[in-house]
Amino acid sequence: MKKITLILAIALLPLTGFSQSIFDKFEDMDHVGSVIVNKGMIDLLTTIGSLEDDKEAKDFVEMARGIDGIKVFITENKGVAADMSATVRKYLRSSSLEELMRVKDKDVNVKFYIRNGKKKDHVTELLMFVSGLKNMDVDVNGRKFETVLVSMTGDIDLNQISALTKKMDLPQELNKAGKHNR
């Protein structure tokens, strides 16, 4: 009986919702910058400061309450960028994400993927993948990035994405996802 219980527990372990993701491998890689914001930090941000007269802050807090986590990975290394691209393709094959939109401008490709939520205009996951930035004039502290990967999970209102991008300095391309009518 103990063996059956142990086997069942091991089999169900992946379904328990650990916050690990296929993208976590990039966090400790050389040539990758990362920002990981967990639910605790998001909750802390929503309680700091006066909200009485700041509509933008109120909008941010309202949207942020539903977010469980944000992961941003950036690289200027072509090899790591290729690994990120392959990992995103692998993840898309195994997940139930659907493409929301694509934006192509010269060599830059921006792709948005979502997992639908329970409410209209809400998603449980938003994935943005940007490649081909190296040839653009995108310079952050002297670094020219090749690829950006952003993953947000929780109960995300697409109509309020712009509040988050402004407050947390996330890529402005996320605003385009929020303007999409589903």
Phi and psi restraints in degrees (value plus and minus 20) as a CYANA .aco file:
   2 LYS   PHI     -83.5   -43.5
   2 LYS   PSI     -57.4   -17.4
   3 LYS   PHI     -85.7   -45.7
   3 LYS   PSI     -61.2   -21.2
   4 ILE   PHI     -83.9   -43.9
   4 ILE   PSI     -62.7   -22.7
   5 THR   PHI     -82.7   -42.7
   5 THR   PSI     -63.7   -23.7
   6 LEU   PHI     -83.3   -43.3
   6 LEU   PSI     -65.6   -25.6
   7 ILE   PHI     -82.7   -42.7
   7 ILE   PSI     -62.9   -22.9
   8 LEU   PHI     -83.5   -43.5
   8 LEU   PSI     -62.1   -22.1
   9 ALA   PHI     -83.3   -43.3
   9 ALA   PSI     -62.3   -22.3
  10 ILE   PHI     -85.7   -45.7
  10 ILE   PSI     -59.8   -19.8
  11 ALA   PHI     -86.0   -46.0
  11 ALA   PSI     -54.8   -14.8
  12 LEU   PHI    -108.0   -68.0
  12 LEU   PSI     -30.6     9.4
  13 LEU   PHI     -72.8   -32.8
  13 LEU   PSI     -65.3   -25.3
  14 PRO   PHI     -84.1   -44.1
  14 PRO   PSI     -39.8     0.2
  15 LEU   PHI    -107.5   -67.5
  15 LEU   PSI     -22.5    17.5
  16 THR   PHI    -101.8   -61.8
  16 THR   PSI     -20.9    19.1
  17 GLY   PHI      63.2   103.2
  17 GLY   PSI      14.3    54.3
  18 PHE   PHI     -77.6   -37.6
  18 PHE   PSI     128.5   168.5
  19 SER   PHI    -101.3   -61.3
  19 SER   PSI     -12.1    27.9
  20 GLN   PHI     -89.6   -49.6
  20 GLN   PSI     124.6   164.6
  21 SER   PHI    -156.2  -116.2
  21 SER   PSI     147.2   187.2
  22 ILE   PHI     -81.9   -41.9
  22 ILE   PSI     -41.9    -1.9
  23 PHE   PHI    -106.3   -66.3
  23 PHE   PSI     -31.6     8.4
  24 ASP   PHI     -80.5   -40.5
  24 ASP   PSI     -42.5    -2.5
  25 LYS   PHI     -81.7   -41.7
  25 LYS   PSI     -44.8    -4.8
  26 PHE   PHI     -95.4   -55.4
  26 PHE   PSI     -39.6     0.4
  27 GLU   PHI     -80.1   -40.1
  27 GLU   PSI     -57.9   -17.9
  28 ASP   PHI    -122.4   -82.4
  28 ASP   PSI     -13.2    26.8
  29 MET   PHI     -98.9   -58.9
  29 MET   PSI     125.9   165.9
  30 ASP   PHI     -85.2   -45.2
  30 ASP   PSI     132.2   172.2
  31 HIS   PHI      49.6    89.6
  31 HIS   PSI      -2.6    37.4
  32 VAL   PHI    -147.1  -107.1
  32 VAL   PSI     106.9   146.9
  33 GLY   PHI    -115.4   -75.4
  33 GLY   PSI     123.6   163.6
  34 SER   PHI    -162.1  -122.1
  34 SER   PSI     129.1   169.1
  35 VAL   PHI    -151.4  -111.4
  35 VAL   PSI      99.6   139.6
  36 ILE   PHI    -138.7   -98.7
  36 ILE   PSI      98.4   138.4
  37 VAL   PHI    -136.8   -96.8
  37 VAL   PSI      93.6   133.6
  38 ASN   PHI    -112.1   -72.1
  38 ASN   PSI     150.0   190.0
  39 LYS   PHI     -74.5   -34.5
  39 LYS   PSI     -60.3   -20.3
  40 GLY   PHI     -79.9   -39.9
  40 GLY   PSI     -62.2   -22.2
  41 MET   PHI     -89.8   -49.8
  41 MET   PSI     -59.7   -19.7
  42 ILE   PHI     -82.9   -42.9
  42 ILE   PSI     -63.6   -23.6
  43 ASP   PHI     -80.9   -40.9
  43 ASP   PSI     -60.4   -20.4
  44 LEU   PHI     -83.9   -43.9
  44 LEU   PSI     -64.0   -24.0
  45 LEU   PHI     -81.0   -41.0
  45 LEU   PSI     -52.9   -12.9
  46 THR   PHI     -97.2   -57.2
  46 THR   PSI     -32.0     8.0
  47 THR   PHI    -124.2   -84.2
  47 THR   PSI     -29.4    10.6
  48 ILE   PHI    -107.6   -67.6
  48 ILE   PSI     118.3   158.3
  49 GLY   PHI      69.2   109.2
  49 GLY   PSI     143.2   183.2
  50 SER   PHI    -106.5   -66.5
  50 SER   PSI     111.7   151.7
  51 LEU   PHI    -130.0   -90.0
  51 LEU   PSI     -20.4    19.6
  52 GLU   PHI     -77.3   -37.3
  52 GLU   PSI     -64.0   -24.0
  53 ASP   PHI    -130.6   -90.6
  53 ASP   PSI     -14.5    25.5
  54 ASP   PHI    -131.6   -91.6
  54 ASP   PSI      75.6   115.6
  55 LYS   PHI     -82.0   -42.0
  55 LYS   PSI     -60.5   -20.5
  56 GLU   PHI     -81.0   -41.0
  56 GLU   PSI     -61.8   -21.8
  57 ALA   PHI     -86.3   -46.3
  57 ALA   PSI     -59.1   -19.1
  58 LYS   PHI     -82.8   -42.8
  58 LYS   PSI     -62.9   -22.9
  59 ASP   PHI     -82.6   -42.6
  59 ASP   PSI     -62.1   -22.1
  60 PHE   PHI     -81.1   -41.1
  60 PHE   PSI     -67.8   -27.8
  61 VAL   PHI     -81.6   -41.6
  61 VAL   PSI     -63.2   -23.2
  62 GLU   PHI     -80.6   -40.6
  62 GLU   PSI     -64.0   -24.0
  63 MET   PHI     -94.0   -54.0
  63 MET   PSI     -60.0   -20.0
  64 ALA   PHI     -86.3   -46.3
  64 ALA   PSI     -47.3    -7.3
  65 ARG   PHI     -77.7   -37.7
  65 ARG   PSI     -49.3    -9.3
  66 GLY   PHI    -108.2   -68.2
  66 GLY   PSI     -25.5    14.5
  67 ILE   PHI    -108.7   -68.7
  67 ILE   PSI     112.1   152.1
  68 ASP   PHI    -112.1   -72.1
  68 ASP   PSI     -51.1   -11.1
  69 GLY   PHI    -192.4  -152.4
  69 GLY   PSI     134.0   174.0
  70 ILE   PHI    -152.3  -112.3
  70 ILE   PSI     111.6   151.6
  71 LYS   PHI    -148.2  -108.2
  71 LYS   PSI     107.5   147.5
  72 VAL   PHI    -145.9  -105.9
  72 VAL   PSI     107.2   147.2
  73 PHE   PHI    -145.8  -105.8
  73 PHE   PSI     112.1   152.1
  74 ILE   PHI    -151.7  -111.7
  74 ILE   PSI     125.8   165.8
  75 THR   PHI    -168.0  -128.0
  75 THR   PSI     131.9   171.9
  76 GLU   PHI    -130.1   -90.1
  76 GLU   PSI     -21.1    18.9
  77 ASN   PHI    -110.5   -70.5
  77 ASN   PSI     103.9   143.9
  78 LYS   PHI     -83.0   -43.0
  78 LYS   PSI     -56.6   -16.6
  79 GLY   PHI     -85.0   -45.0
  79 GLY   PSI     -64.8   -24.8
  80 VAL   PHI     -87.3   -47.3
  80 VAL   PSI     -58.3   -18.3
  81 ALA   PHI     -80.3   -40.3
  81 ALA   PSI     -60.1   -20.1
  82 ALA   PHI     -85.3   -45.3
  82 ALA   PSI     -59.4   -19.4
  83 ASP   PHI     -84.1   -44.1
  83 ASP   PSI     -62.2   -22.2
  84 MET   PHI     -80.7   -40.7
  84 MET   PSI     -65.0   -25.0
  85 SER   PHI     -81.2   -41.2
  85 SER   PSI     -65.1   -25.1
  86 ALA   PHI     -84.8   -44.8
  86 ALA   PSI     -59.0   -19.0
  87 THR   PHI     -86.8   -46.8
  87 THR   PSI     -60.5   -20.5
  88 VAL   PHI     -82.3   -42.3
  88 VAL   PSI     -65.7   -25.7
  89 ARG   PHI     -79.7   -39.7
  89 ARG   PSI     -63.2   -23.2
  90 LYS   PHI     -82.3   -42.3
  90 LYS   PSI     -64.5   -24.5
  91 TYR   PHI     -82.9   -42.9
  91 TYR   PSI     -61.7   -21.7
  92 LEU   PHI     -84.5   -44.5
  92 LEU   PSI     -54.2   -14.2
  93 ARG   PHI     -88.8   -48.8
  93 ARG   PSI     -51.7   -11.7
  94 SER   PHI    -118.8   -78.8
  94 SER   PSI     -25.6    14.4
  95 SER   PHI    -130.6   -90.6
  95 SER   PSI     152.8   192.8
  96 SER   PHI    -121.4   -81.4
  96 SER   PSI      11.1    51.1
  97 LEU   PHI     -96.8   -56.8
  97 LEU   PSI     125.4   165.4
  98 GLU   PHI    -139.5   -99.5
  98 GLU   PSI     130.6   170.6
  99 GLU   PHI     -91.1   -51.1
  99 GLU   PSI     109.3   149.3
 100 LEU   PHI    -111.2   -71.2
 100 LEU   PSI     -69.0   -29.0
 101 MET   PHI    -185.4  -145.4
 101 MET   PSI     144.1   184.1
 102 ARG   PHI    -151.7  -111.7
 102 ARG   PSI     123.0   163.0
 103 VAL   PHI    -151.0  -111.0
 103 VAL   PSI     106.9   146.9
 104 LYS   PHI    -143.7  -103.7
 104 LYS   PSI     107.9   147.9
 105 ASP   PHI    -159.7  -119.7
 105 ASP   PSI      87.3   127.3
 106 LYS   PHI      37.6    77.6
 106 LYS   PSI    -139.6   -99.6
 107 ASP   PHI    -109.3   -69.3
 107 ASP   PSI     -26.3    13.7
 108 VAL   PHI    -109.7   -69.7
 108 VAL   PSI     109.6   149.6
 109 ASN   PHI    -138.9   -98.9
 109 ASN   PSI     107.9   147.9
 110 VAL   PHI    -140.7  -100.7
 110 VAL   PSI     104.5   144.5
 111 LYS   PHI    -146.8  -106.8
 111 LYS   PSI     115.7   155.7
 112 PHE   PHI    -136.4   -96.4
 112 PHE   PSI     114.9   154.9
 113 TYR   PHI    -149.7  -109.7
 113 TYR   PSI     127.7   167.7
 114 ILE   PHI    -157.5  -117.5
 114 ILE   PSI     137.8   177.8
 115 ARG   PHI    -137.0   -97.0
 115 ARG   PSI      98.4   138.4
 116 ASN   PHI     -79.2   -39.2
 116 ASN   PSI     125.6   165.6
 117 GLY   PHI    -117.9   -77.9
 117 GLY   PSI    -189.6  -149.6
 118 LYS   PHI     -99.9   -59.9
 118 LYS   PSI     -46.9    -6.9
 119 LYS   PHI    -125.2   -85.2
 119 LYS   PSI     135.9   175.9
 120 LYS   PHI     -83.5   -43.5
 120 LYS   PSI     119.7   159.7
 121 ASP   PHI      47.4    87.4
 121 ASP   PSI      -5.9    34.1
 122 HIS   PHI    -136.7   -96.7
 122 HIS   PSI     123.1   163.1
 123 VAL   PHI    -150.4  -110.4
 123 VAL   PSI     135.8   175.8
 124 THR   PHI    -115.4   -75.4
 124 THR   PSI     -33.6     6.4
 125 GLU   PHI    -172.3  -132.3
 125 GLU   PSI     117.9   157.9
 126 LEU   PHI    -148.2  -108.2
 126 LEU   PSI     102.9   142.9
 127 LEU   PHI    -140.2  -100.2
 127 LEU   PSI     107.0   147.0
 128 MET   PHI    -140.7  -100.7
 128 MET   PSI     111.7   151.7
 129 PHE   PHI    -148.6  -108.6
 129 PHE   PSI     101.1   141.1
 130 VAL   PHI    -138.0   -98.0
 130 VAL   PSI     107.0   147.0
 131 SER   PHI    -152.0  -112.0
 131 SER   PSI     140.1   180.1
 132 GLY   PHI      64.2   104.2
 132 GLY   PSI       0.2    40.2
 133 LEU   PHI     -95.9   -55.9
 133 LEU   PSI     -40.3    -0.3
 134 LYS   PHI     -75.4   -35.4
 134 LYS   PSI     -56.3   -16.3
 135 ASN   PHI    -104.3   -64.3
 135 ASN   PSI     -26.6    13.4
 136 MET   PHI    -109.1   -69.1
 136 MET   PSI     151.3   191.3
 137 ASP   PHI    -113.7   -73.7
 137 ASP   PSI      32.5    72.5
 138 VAL   PHI    -122.1   -82.1
 138 VAL   PSI      86.6   126.6
 139 ASP   PHI    -144.2  -104.2
 139 ASP   PSI     102.0   142.0
 140 VAL   PHI    -142.7  -102.7
 140 VAL   PSI      93.0   133.0
 141 ASN   PHI      30.9    70.9
 141 ASN   PSI      22.3    62.3
 142 GLY   PHI      61.5   101.5
 142 GLY   PSI     -17.1    22.9
 143 ARG   PHI    -127.9   -87.9
 143 ARG   PSI     116.7   156.7
 144 LYS   PHI    -126.7   -86.7
 144 LYS   PSI      89.3   129.3
 145 PHE   PHI    -100.5   -60.5
 145 PHE   PSI     127.1   167.1
 146 GLU   PHI    -114.1   -74.1
 146 GLU   PSI     -63.6   -23.6
 147 THR   PHI    -162.2  -122.2
 147 THR   PSI     123.0   163.0
 148 VAL   PHI    -150.7  -110.7
 148 VAL   PSI     114.3   154.3
 149 LEU   PHI    -146.1  -106.1
 149 LEU   PSI     103.1   143.1
 150 VAL   PHI    -144.0  -104.0
 150 VAL   PSI     108.2   148.2
 151 SER   PHI    -146.2  -106.2
 151 SER   PSI     104.6   144.6
 152 MET   PHI    -141.9  -101.9
 152 MET   PSI     116.4   156.4
 153 THR   PHI    -149.4  -109.4
 153 THR   PSI     134.9   174.9
 154 GLY   PHI     115.3   155.3
 154 GLY   PSI    -169.9  -129.9
 155 ASP   PHI    -127.9   -87.9
 155 ASP   PSI      73.6   113.6
 156 ILE   PHI    -123.6   -83.6
 156 ILE   PSI     103.4   143.4
 157 ASP   PHI    -108.0   -68.0
 157 ASP   PSI      91.7   131.7
 158 LEU   PHI     -81.9   -41.9
 158 LEU   PSI     -45.3    -5.3
 159 ASN   PHI     -94.5   -54.5
 159 ASN   PSI     -33.1     6.9
 160 GLN   PHI    -131.6   -91.6
 160 GLN   PSI      -8.6    31.4
 161 ILE   PHI     -80.2   -40.2
 161 ILE   PSI     -57.7   -17.7
 162 SER   PHI     -81.6   -41.6
 162 SER   PSI     -53.5   -13.5
 163 ALA   PHI     -81.2   -41.2
 163 ALA   PSI     -60.6   -20.6
 164 LEU   PHI     -90.6   -50.6
 164 LEU   PSI     -62.8   -22.8
 165 THR   PHI     -82.9   -42.9
 165 THR   PSI     -55.4   -15.4
 166 LYS   PHI     -92.4   -52.4
 166 LYS   PSI     -65.7   -25.7
 167 LYS   PHI     -90.7   -50.7
 167 LYS   PSI     -53.8   -13.8
 168 MET   PHI    -129.6   -89.6
 168 MET   PSI      -9.8    30.2
 169 ASP   PHI      36.1    76.1
 169 ASP   PSI      19.9    59.9
 170 LEU   PHI    -104.2   -64.2
 170 LEU   PSI     143.1   183.1
 171 PRO   PHI     -75.6   -35.6
 171 PRO   PSI     113.7   153.7
 172 GLN   PHI     -85.8   -45.8
 172 GLN   PSI     -38.1     1.9
 173 GLU   PHI     -80.8   -40.8
 173 GLU   PSI     -42.8    -2.8
 174 LEU   PHI     -82.3   -42.3
 174 LEU   PSI     -46.5    -6.5
 175 ASN   PHI     -79.7   -39.7
 175 ASN   PSI     -56.1   -16.1
 176 LYS   PHI     -83.7   -43.7
 176 LYS   PSI     -54.5   -14.5
 177 ALA   PHI     -87.2   -47.2
 177 ALA   PSI     -57.3   -17.3
 178 GLY   PHI     -89.5   -49.5
 178 GLY   PSI     -42.8    -2.8
 179 LYS   PHI    -108.6   -68.6
 179 LYS   PSI     -24.9    15.1
 180 HIS   PHI     -94.4   -54.4
 180 HIS   PSI     106.8   146.8
 181 ASN   PHI    -110.2   -70.2
 181 ASN   PSI     101.3   141.3
